[in-house]
Amino acid sequence: MPAPRTGRLNLSAVLSNPHPTIDLHLPADRASLRNFSHAIADFTSRSCAMAEISQRREVYTTETRKLAVRAQDMENETNQCKQKEIELISGSCRFRARALSQFISLVSRVALLLTVFVAVLEREREKTKEVESSVAALRLHLASQHEEAATLDAEIEQYRACIVNLRKGRYPRLHL
């Protein structure tokens, strides 16, 4: 950001010259405008990042739903195996050992899938927290850019009003 402007405008000194001119510090304004344009470009690129965050959130939601459906299917299959086990227990003894081994195998698969499901959910929770903190930081930066733009707009309006008054022949004191 350019250095702040110092000093006041000495109107009597300006008017005493045969060809009065006022330095409007246009290079400093141009530098300020260029910095503002760069900030807008940076914000736009961050907006792309926000779109990426939204896309990842949707993928996470879809994946979580799929895992929940898969866990429900496994639970249903486990219940079916339990039912078969009950039927086999009431039936002949020769099928009991095989049914029990199938049930144990199924229970171990379900336990493994549930462990994986919990790990995936924990990882996604951490990613969500990171994304939310990133969005909060971007919002703070945007708010500061809005404040800076408002300050620059007010300063530009003040200069425009002074120029209009100078053109009309009024010579107010400038508070720079």
N, C-alpha and C positions, 0 to 999 in steps of 0.2 A: 504494500500500500504506500502511496507517495507520502512525503513528509507533509504535515499539516501546514496550512498557509498562516503566515504570521503578519502582524502589523495591520494598520488601518489605512484606509484610502484618504489621502490628504487632498480634498476636493479643491481647496484654494490653490494649491501648488499645481494641480492638473489644469485648472482653468486659467492660470497665469501664463501658461505656455501659448505660443501663437497657434500651435496645432495640438490641441489636447488629445491624449490617448490614454486608455486604461488597459493595463495588462490583465487579461482574464485568466491567466494561467492555464491555457488550453492544453499544453503538453501534460500537465499534471492530471487534468480531467480525462484526457485520452488514456493515460496510464491507468487511472482508476477504472474507467470503463472497460479497458482490456482485461484487467484483473477480475472484474465482475463477470465478463463473458467467459473467462476461464472457469470461474466458480460455477456458472450455469452449466458449462460443458461437463464438469466433474459431477455435478448433481445428476445430469442426464445419464451419465455412465453408471452412476449408482442406482438410478431407476431401473436400469437393465439388471443390476444385481438383485433388486427387489423382486423383479419378475422371476428371476431364477429361484429365489427363495420361495416364492409362491408355488412354482412348479414342483420344487422338492417337497413342499408341504403336501401337495396333492398326491405325489408318488408315495409319500410316507403313509398318508391316510389309506390309500388303496392297498398298500402292502399290509398294513395293520388289519384291515378288514379280511384280506385273504388268509392271513395267519389265524384270525379268530374263527373263520369258517373251517379251516383245516383242523384246528383244535376241537371244534364242535363235532366234526366228522369222526375224529379219533375217539372222542368221548362216546359217541353213539356206537361206534364199532366195539369199544370196550364193554359197553352195556350189553350189546348183542352176545359177545363172548361170555359174559357173566351168565346171561340167560341160558346159553348153550351148556355152560358148565353145570348149572343147576339141573337142567334136563338130563345131562349125562350122569350126574351123581345119582339122580333118581332112577336112571336106567342101568345098564350093565356096567360091570367093573372094568372091563377090558378097555373101554373108551375113556375112562377117567384119567388115566395117566397122560394120554395124548391130549385131551382137552385141557388138562392142567398145564402142560408144557406150552400149548398154544396161548393160553391165557397169560402165563408168565411172560412169554415173548411179547405179546401185545401190550401188556402193562409196561414193560421196559421200553418199548418203542414210544408209547404215549409219554412216559416220563422224560425221555430224551427230547421229544418234540416240545414238550412244555418248557423244558430248560432252555432250548433254543429260542422259543417264543419270548420268554422273559428276557433273555439277553438282548434280543432285537429291540424289544420295547424300551429297555433301559438306554440302549444306544440312541434310539430315536428321540427319547426325552432329552438327552444331552444335546443332540443336534438342534432340537426345538429351542432349548434355552439359549444356545449360541446365536441362532437366527434372531430370536426376539431381542437379545442385547444389541445385535448389529442394527436391527431396525430402529431401536431406540436411539442409538448413536447417530444414525442418519437423520432422524427427525430433529434431534437437537441441532445438528449442523444446518439443516434446512431453515430452522427458526432463526438461527444467527444470520444466515444469508438474507432472509427476509428483512430482518432489522437493519442490516447494513444497506440494503437496497432502499429502504424507506428513508434512512438518513441521507443517502446520496440524492434521492428525489427531492427531499426538502431543501437541500443545499442548492440544487439546480433551480428550483422554483424561486428561491431567494435571489439568485443571480439574474434570472429572467425578469423579475419584478424591478430590480435595480436598473437593468438595461432599458426597460420600457420607460421608467421614470426619467432616465437620463435623455432618452430620445424626445420626451415630451418637454424637456426643459426644467424639470424638477430635479433638485439635487439633495436627496435625503442623505443622512449619515448612514454609512454602511457599517454594520456590525459583523466583521469577519472574524 
